[in-house]
Amino acid sequence: MVENILSLSRVEKYDFEFKREKINTKKLLKDIGLRMEGKASKFGIKIIENLQDAYIFIDVESFMHIFINLIDNAIKYNVRNGQIYIRSYTKEDKNHIQIEDTGIGIPKEHREKIFEPFYTVDKNRRSSHT
């Protein structure tokens, strides 16, 4: 948690440099899926991937941080024996990445706020597996 706060503080203060490099999103997302598989399996959650090769210029560390956090939340707020779908594809020369789960979801009235730093919908909302 402290590391996440420090990372966000660095981003907000521009106290770091992006190291952009060309990466294959399929390879990186597959690696992230493998890293998170152990935690997911503790709750009977299955990670299902449908990934296409796509290349983007990105800071790898930031990409990893973002998608590990998304999948970690998909695990935390999922149902026991649920699924997490990781999809990547190219459409009309644009790369798309989708993370979807069978969890409790985010109420419509809170969706516009999810990009605010440290925003939490409700601390009492938990998945059925915790």
C-alpha positions as CSV (number, residue, x, y, z in Angstrom):
1,M,0.0,0.0,0.0
2,V,2.8,2.4,0.9
3,E,4.6,1.6,-2.3
4,N,1.4,2.4,-4.3
5,I,1.1,5.7,-2.6
6,L,4.7,6.6,-3.2
7,S,4.4,5.6,-6.9
8,L,1.3,7.7,-7.3
9,S,3.0,10.6,-5.6
10,R,6.0,10.4,-8.0
11,V,3.6,10.4,-10.9
12,E,1.7,13.4,-9.6
13,K,5.0,15.3,-9.0
14,Y,6.5,14.1,-12.3
15,D,9.5,12.8,-10.2
16,F,10.2,10.0,-12.7
17,E,10.9,9.5,-16.3
18,F,8.9,7.2,-18.6
19,K,11.1,4.7,-20.3
20,R,9.1,4.0,-23.4
21,E,9.9,0.8,-25.3
22,K,8.2,-1.3,-27.9
23,I,6.5,-4.2,-26.3
24,N,4.2,-7.1,-27.3
25,T,1.0,-6.7,-25.2
26,K,0.2,-10.4,-25.6
27,K,3.5,-11.4,-24.0
28,L,3.2,-8.9,-21.2
29,L,-0.4,-9.7,-20.4
30,K,0.3,-13.4,-20.4
31,D,3.1,-12.8,-17.9
32,I,0.8,-10.8,-15.7
33,G,-1.8,-13.5,-15.9
34,L,0.7,-16.1,-14.8
35,R,1.9,-14.0,-11.9
36,M,-1.7,-13.5,-10.6
37,E,-2.8,-17.1,-11.2
38,G,-1.6,-18.3,-7.8
39,K,-3.6,-15.7,-5.9
40,A,-6.7,-16.3,-8.1
41,S,-6.6,-20.1,-7.6
42,K,-6.7,-19.7,-3.8
43,F,-10.3,-18.5,-4.3
44,G,-11.1,-20.9,-7.2
45,I,-11.0,-18.1,-9.7
46,K,-9.9,-18.9,-13.2
47,I,-8.0,-16.5,-15.4
48,I,-9.1,-16.9,-19.0
49,E,-7.0,-15.2,-21.7
50,N,-7.8,-14.4,-25.3
51,L,-4.8,-12.4,-26.5
52,Q,-3.6,-11.3,-29.9
53,D,-0.2,-10.0,-30.7
54,A,0.0,-6.2,-30.7
55,Y,2.9,-3.9,-30.3
56,I,2.8,-0.6,-28.4
57,F,5.3,1.9,-27.1
58,I,4.9,2.1,-23.3
59,D,6.7,2.3,-20.0
60,V,6.8,-1.4,-19.1
61,E,6.9,-0.8,-15.3
62,S,3.8,1.4,-15.5
63,F,2.0,-1.0,-17.7
64,M,2.7,-3.9,-15.3
65,H,1.7,-1.8,-12.3
66,I,-1.6,-0.8,-13.8
67,F,-2.7,-4.3,-15.0
68,I,-1.5,-6.1,-11.9
69,N,-3.6,-3.7,-9.9
70,L,-6.7,-4.2,-12.2
71,I,-6.4,-8.0,-12.0
72,D,-5.8,-7.9,-8.2
73,N,-9.0,-5.9,-7.8
74,A,-10.8,-8.4,-10.1
75,I,-9.7,-11.1,-7.7
76,K,-10.6,-9.2,-4.6
77,Y,-14.1,-8.3,-5.7
78,N,-14.9,-11.5,-7.6
79,V,-17.1,-14.4,-6.4
80,R,-15.7,-17.7,-5.3
81,N,-15.1,-19.9,-8.4
82,G,-15.5,-16.9,-10.6
83,Q,-13.7,-16.0,-13.8
84,I,-11.4,-13.1,-15.0
85,Y,-11.2,-12.5,-18.7
86,I,-8.1,-10.8,-20.1
87,R,-8.6,-9.9,-23.8
88,S,-6.4,-8.0,-26.2
89,Y,-7.1,-7.3,-29.9
90,T,-6.6,-4.8,-32.7
91,K,-9.5,-3.1,-34.4
92,E,-9.3,-0.3,-36.9
93,D,-5.6,0.2,-36.2
94,K,-6.2,0.6,-32.5
95,N,-5.1,-1.8,-29.7
96,H,-7.7,-2.7,-27.2
97,I,-7.2,-4.4,-23.8
98,Q,-10.2,-5.6,-21.7
99,I,-10.2,-6.9,-18.2
100,E,-13.6,-8.4,-17.2
101,D,-14.7,-10.4,-14.2
102,T,-17.7,-12.1,-12.7
103,G,-17.6,-10.1,-9.5
104,I,-19.8,-7.6,-7.8
105,G,-19.1,-4.8,-10.2
106,I,-19.0,-1.0,-9.7
107,P,-22.3,0.8,-9.2
108,K,-23.1,3.2,-12.1
109,E,-23.1,6.2,-9.8
110,H,-19.5,5.6,-8.9
111,R,-18.0,4.7,-12.3
112,E,-17.1,8.3,-13.2
113,K,-15.0,8.6,-10.0
114,I,-12.9,5.4,-10.3
115,F,-10.0,7.3,-11.8
116,E,-9.7,9.7,-8.9
117,P,-6.6,8.8,-6.8
118,F,-7.4,6.6,-3.8
119,Y,-11.1,6.5,-4.6
120,T,-12.9,3.6,-3.0
121,V,-16.6,2.8,-3.6
122,D,-17.4,1.5,-0.2
123,K,-15.1,-0.3,2.3
124,N,-17.9,-2.6,3.4
125,R,-18.4,-3.9,-0.2
126,R,-16.4,-7.1,-0.4
127,S,-16.5,-10.2,-2.5
128,S,-18.2,-13.4,-1.3
129,H,-14.8,-15.2,-1.0
130,T,-13.2,-13.0,1.7
